[in-house]
Amino acid sequence: MAAVNGFATAFGGVKLGTLSRTNPVGFKVGPRLVKRGEVRCDVDLEEKKSASVAALEQFKISADRYMKERSSIAVIGLSVHTAPVEMREKLAVPEAQWPHAISELCGLNHIEEAAVLSTCNRMEIYVVALSWNRGIREVIEWMAKTSGIPAEELRQHLFMLRDSDATRHLFEVSAGLDSLVLGEGQILSQVKQVVRIGQASGGLGKNIDRMFKDAITAGKRVRTETNISSGAVSVSSAAVELALMKLPKAHADSARMLLIGAGKMGKLVIKHLASKGCKQVVVVNRSVEKVNAIREEMKDIEIIYRPLDEMRSAAAEADVVYTSTASETPLFLKEHVEALPGVSEEIGVRLFIDISVPRNVGSCVSDVQNARVYNVDDLKEVVEANKEDRLRKAMEAQELITEELKKFEAWRDSLETVPTIKKLRSYADRIRASELEKCLQKIGEDTLTKKMRKSIEELSSGIVNKLLHGPLQHLRCDGSDSRTLDETLENMHALNRMFSLDTEKDIMERKIKAKVEKAQT
């Protein structure tokens, strides 16, 4: 997602997680990394097969250790309250690159599923990991590699949450509870975009897909069943408020406004400028079509279009410059701003309000005497008011989130027993078919009418179904009864032992085999 089209800020206390000190060595599949300048010989088919077999054998040796821990849902990330904008912009993943990032993450040895939520004020990676310790380590190494930030430095700013804590965090993010601007609506559309892109690319697994969809449901419920969105400001409106706070009050109405970028965030800037009584705004954009569309929608403010190659001349005539583009390089550096003429004595200094990540205005601009730069981290000043009221609304919303969280966890718990149910049913059906065939051979095909044969088959199916009804009922874990997950899993293990189903090892072997085959191709 382009930085200006995705934005969420942090609210409340910092969630911190720590890695366990236990760091067992994981097996390695796939080709080794090749250093720059090193010539790599192609691995022939037989070597690939050998590597595949070796990886599977190594898995089988340590399978018991893997089966002791359930696959974990985890979120590893940072946000406005854990990392400065200088770090966040290095980790930002443009929307067009989300599918590629998901593919790379799912290619890690211990990661089954993945999703990326990258906005102006947060970069969060959601995964389903075969192993918590190994999976977290691999994701952090991936983040360090893609951003160029050493892993040791990253860990100082990352938060890591597991299973229900990770799910609750996503639900809170979707509901706007984790935003600096409580209840802001932009983040919900960003969560929806994760699902849309993930489904289009085929990158989302069933756990991550269901979790994000339930997060969307939670976000909608919080906004419709509480008054959390009433009076809430957006990031764009906070940016407008910040500019008005910094301008001399006597001359705020006459300040010349310039907006660079006419995307979603830019459009909201214009909307809030109009609501504050601004009569005119100059908009610099790559194309005129978006500006014309905004002009048609907003009749209360005069919108003047300037093409991108006139950006600097437009800035020379502005007192306040809002930047909201997806550019990955700064639009304004110190030398550019120094070349601009000064503003009027009444205004004093030219303001640059940069709501983009990566930033559109270099921090070096702050060294210019007649300029001031504010970025997304500076918006906290605007939303500090009415903090108690916002906290009260957040507590009301937590009850709804808890309800949705229970539904998701019940669904995920029910997945634990599905393989055993399928194998037990298949085992019983094989016995039924075998014994039915023996019975029919003894009776003789010639002596049976179609009706008699059908009756015997229905009798055998009915006996099997009635015998399986009790065991299968005790494998249910969907929140419909008082049975706990531990009791259900104990029943599952008992059935696995009694009928030699061995479902857990089969599932793990399939997962590892899929990893090996993917790495080899």
N, C-alpha and C positions, 0 to 999 in steps of 0.2 A: 504494500500500500504506500502510495506517495505520502511523504511525511505530512503534508498539509491537509491531506484527506483523512488522516487517522490521528486521533489525539486523545490521550487520557492522562490524567495526573493523579497523584497519590493523595490519599486522605487518611488521617488517623495515624496510628502507630506503625512502625516498621515491622514487617513480618520477617523474622530471621530464622534461618535453619542452619544446621551444621552437618557436615559430613561425618560419618562414623570414622573413628580412628582405624577400625578394621578395614583393610584394603587388600583383600585376597587377590591373587593374580588370576586374571581371566584368560580364557583361551583366545587365540587369535585366528581369525579366518580371513581369507582374501589375500591379495598380493601385498608384499611389503612396500613401504614408501620408498621412492627413488630420490636420492639427493640430486640437487642441481649439478649438471655436468657429468653425471654418472650414466653410463650406457647400460640399459636394461635388456637382457636377453629375453625373448619370448619363452614363455613356459609352455611346453608341449602338453597335449591332451592327457597323457599318462600321468604327468606330474600334477596336473590339476585334479585328476581323479584321486591320486594319492593324498593330496592335500585335503580333499573333501572327506575321504575316509578317515584320515588322521584326526580331523576336527571332530567328526562324529564320535570316534572312539574316545577322544579326550572328554567329550561331553558325557558319554555313557559312564565314564569313570567317576565324574563329579555330578552326575544327575541327581543323586540323593540330596546334595547340598543345594541345588537349584530348587528342588521340589519342596524344600522346607520353607521357602519364602514365595509368597504369591506375587505375580507380576504387579508392579507398583505404578500408579499414576503419579506423576511428579510434575511440578512446575519449577523451572529455573529461570530467574530473570532479574531485572533491575528496573527501577522507575525513578521518578523525579525526586523521591525522598530517600533514595539509596545511592544515587549516582548523579554526578554533575552532567550537564548537557554535553560537555566535551567528550565524555565517555559514551553517552547514549547515542550520539550521532555516529560514532565509529561502529556501533553494533547494529544500527538501524538496517532493516532489510526491506528494500522497496517491494511494493505489492507484486510487481511482475516477477520477482525472484522468489516469492513464497514457495511455489511448487518445487523449484530446484532445491531450496533449503530443506524442505520436507523430505525430498528424495535422499539428500545427503544424510540427514539425521536418521532416517529409517535404514540407511546402509550401515550404520554403526553396529557393532557386534551385539550389543545388549539392548538395543532399542527396537521395539516392535511397531509402535505408532508414534506419530509426531504432528504437531501443529505449531505455527508461528503467529504470534500476535505482536506486530511491530507498529507502534504509533509514535507520535512526537514525544510522548512522555513516558513510554514504557516499551520494553522489549522483553517478551516472555515466551519461553519455549515450553510447550506441554508435551509430555511423552508418556508412553507406557513402556516401562523398562523391565526386562527379564530379571535383572538384578539391580537393586537400588544403588549400592555403592559403585558398581562398575558402570551402570548407566549414567549416573550423575557425573562421574569422572569423564566419561566419553563426551558428554554434552558440553561440559566446561572446556575441554580441550578443543572441541569444534568451535565454540564461541571465541576462544583465544586465537585460533588459527584464522578464522574469517575476519576478525576485527583487528588483529595485530597487537592486541593488548595481552601482556603476560598473564597466565592463569592465576598466579599469586596475587597480582593486582586486581584482577576481576573478582576473586573471592571476597575481597574486602567490601564489595558493593552488591554482591548477589544475595538474593533470598532464595531459599529452597524449601518447598512444601511438598508434603507427601499424602497421597490417597485422599481422605476426606478433607484434610486441610487444603490441599491443592484444588479440589473441586469447589469447596466453599469460596476460596479466593476468586476463582473464575466467575462464580455466580455473583459475588460482590462487585467484581469488575464490571460485569454485564449490567448490573443494576445501578451503576454509577456510585456505589458506596465507597469505592477505592479511589475515587477521583478527588482532586483538589476542589473542583467545583461540584459539590455534591448533587447527584441526580442528573448531571449533564447527559444529554441524549446521544451525543456523537459516538460514544464508546459502544452503545448497543448496535449501531449500524456497522461498526468495525468488527464486532464479534460475528455478526451475520455474514460479513464479507469473508471471514476465515472459512466458514462452512461452504459458501458458494464457490470459492476458489479451490478448496480442498476437494469438493465433490467433482468439480469440473476436471481437475487433474488426476482424480482417483487416488489422492494421497492420504486421505483420512481413513483410519481403521474404525472398527465398530465402537470401541470404547471412547475414543476421542470425539468421533462424530456425535455419539449420543450425549456425551458430556457438554459439548458446545450447544447442541440443540436444546438441552435442558437448561443451560445457562441463559439462552435467549428467552425461554419461557419464564424463568425466574426474573429476568430483567423487565419483561413486559408486565408481569404481575406486580412487581414493586412499583412500577410507574402508574399502573391503573388502580391499584388498591390502596395506595398511600398517597399523600400529597407531597411526596419528596421532590417532584419536579416543579411544583408551584413556586414561582419566584426564583427558580434556579437560573444562574447565569451560565453562559457557555464560555469557552475559552476565548472566542472572538469578542464577546461582550466584555470579558475581563480585560482584554487587550485595549479596547476602546476606553474603558474606565481608567486603566492605568495611564494612558496618554492624557486624559482629562485631569487626572490627579497631578501630573507633572507639569502641565501647562499653567501659566499665570491665569487665575480665575477670571480676571477682567478681560482677557483676550482669547479665552478658549473658544468662544463662538466664532471668532474671525480667523482662527488658525487654518492654514491651507493644508488639506489632507491629500495624501497620495497613497494608493494601494498598488502593490506589485503582485500580481497573481490573482486570477478570477476563478479559482476553484471553489470548493465547498466552504472552506474556512474564509476565503476572501469575500465570498458572497455574504457570509454572516457578518463580517466586519462592516460592509456597506449598510446592511440592515440595521445594525446597532448604531452606526453613525447617524443614520436617518432618524432613529428613535430619540437620539440626543439633540436633535435640532439642527444637525449639519445639513446645509443646503447644497453643497457641491463637493464632489470627490473626483480626482483624476485617477483613472485605472490604466495601468500598464499591463498588457497581456500579449501573449504570442499571437493570438488570433482575435478578431473582432466579434466573432459569432457569440461567444460566451458573454461578452460585455453587452451586446445587444439584447440577449435573452434576459439578463439581469435588469437592464434599462426598461424593458417591457413590463417586468414584474414590479419594479419599484418606481412609482411615479412621484414620490415625495422628495426625491433628491436628484439633482442634476449629475449625471455620470458622463465624464469626458474621457474618451478613449485615446490612448497614446500607444503606438507600437513599441515593441521591445527594444528596438534600436534607439528609441528616444528616452530610455529609462533614466539616464544620467541628467539629461537636460530637464526632464520632469522633476527629478529630485532637487535640482537647483532652484526650482520655484516652489518647493514644498516646505512646510514647517514640521509636519509629522509624516514619516514614511513607514507604512506598514508593509512588511514583506511576508508573503505566504505562497512560496513556490516549492516545487519538488527538486530544484537545482541541487546537485551534489557538491557544487563549488560555490564559494561566497560571491554574491553579486556586488557587494561593497567592501572594499578594503580601505585602509588608512589613506593611501594616496588618492583614491577616488573621492573621498569625503573632503580631504584637504583642498581639493581643486574646486569644490563647490563654493559659491558665494555665501556669505553669512546671512542669517535671518535678521529680521527687524529687531531693534532694541527692546521692543515690548515683549517679544517672544523669548529672546535671550539665546536659546540653544535649539538646534535642530534635533528632534527625537526620532530614533529608529526603533520601532516596535517589531521585533522579529519573532514570529510564531511558527517558524519552520525548524524541522530537524531532519537532515543536517541544517545548520544555521545558514541563513542567507547573508548575514552581516558579520564580518570578522570581528572578534573581540578587540583587535587592534584599533578599531574605530573609536573606542572609548578614550584613546590617547589624544584625539583631536579636541582642541579646546572648546570649540563651539558645537560639539555633538555629544549626545548621550545615547547609549545603546541599552535596550532592555530585551531579554529573551524570555522563553517560556518559564524559566525558573523564577523570574521576578514577579510572576502573576500571583504568588502567594500573598503578597501585600494586599491585593484587592479582595481576596476571599476570606480574610481573617475575621471579618465582622460576622456577628450572629453565629458564632461557632457552637454555642450551647444548643441553639435551635436546630442546627444541622445534625448534631449528635443525637438529639431526641428523635428526629425523623429516621435516622439510620437504625436506631434500636427497634423502631416499629417494623422496618423493612426486614430485619434479621429473622423475625418469626416466619415470614413468607419464604425466605431463603432456606431456613431449616426444613420446612415442609418439602421443598423441591429437592433438597439434598437427600432426604430420607428416601424419596422415590427413586433417585438415581442409584443410591447405594443398594437398595433392594433389587433393582434391575441387575446391577453388576454382580451382586451376591448370587443371583439366580443362575448366572452363567457358569458358576463353579461346578454345578451338578449336571449341566447339560450333557457333557461327554459320557458320564456314567449312565445317565438315563438312556442315551442312544445305544451304548454298548450292551446294557442289560436287556433292552428291548430286542436288539439284534441277536443276542445270545439265546434268549427265550424263543424267538421266531425260528432260529436254526433248529433247535431241539424239536419244536412243534412240527416243522416241515419234515424232519427226518422220521419222527415217529408216525406222522400221518402217512407218509409214503409206505412204511412197513405195514401199517394197518390195512391200507388199501390193497397192497399186494397179497396179504393173507386172505382178505375177503374175496378178491378177484375182481378185475375190472368189469368182466362180463355180467356179473350179478348186480352191479350198481347202476341205478338210474342217475341221470344228472341231478335230480332233486335230492336223492339220497346222498350223493357225493358232496353236494353243496351243504347239506345239513351236517355231515360229519366235519367238513372244514370249518363251518361256523361254530360247531361244538368245541373243536380244538382251540380256535381263536378265543372263544368266550372263556374257556378255562384259563388260558394264558393271561388274558386281560384281568380276570378277577384275582389271580395269584399275584400279578404285578401291581395291582392297585395299591395295596398297603405299602410296599417298599417305595413306590414312586411318590406316594403322598408324603413320605418321610424325607424325600429329597427336595421337596418344595421349599423355596426360601425367597418368596416374593413379597413378604410383608403382610400376607393375608392371614397369618396365624401368629401365635405367640412363640413359635419355635425360633430359637436363636441360630445364628450362623454357625456357631461352634457345634451345636447339636446336629445340625444338618450335615456339616462336614464330617462329623464322627460317623453318622449313618452312611455317608458316601464311602468313606474309607473301609467301613465294615463290609459293605457290598462288594467293593473292589477286591478285598481279600477273599471273601467267600466264593466268588465266582471267577477269580483270577482275571479280572478285567484290566488291571494295570493301566488305567486311562491316563494318569498323570504323566507317567514316563513316555507314553505314546505321544501325548500332546507336546511335551517338551522336545522330544526327538524330531517331531514334525517341524516345530519352530526353528530348531537349530539347523535342520536339513535345509529348510527354505533359506535361511541366512547364508549357508555355505554355497548353495546353488546360485543365489543372487550375486554373491561375491565373485564366484568363478565366471559368471557371464558378464 
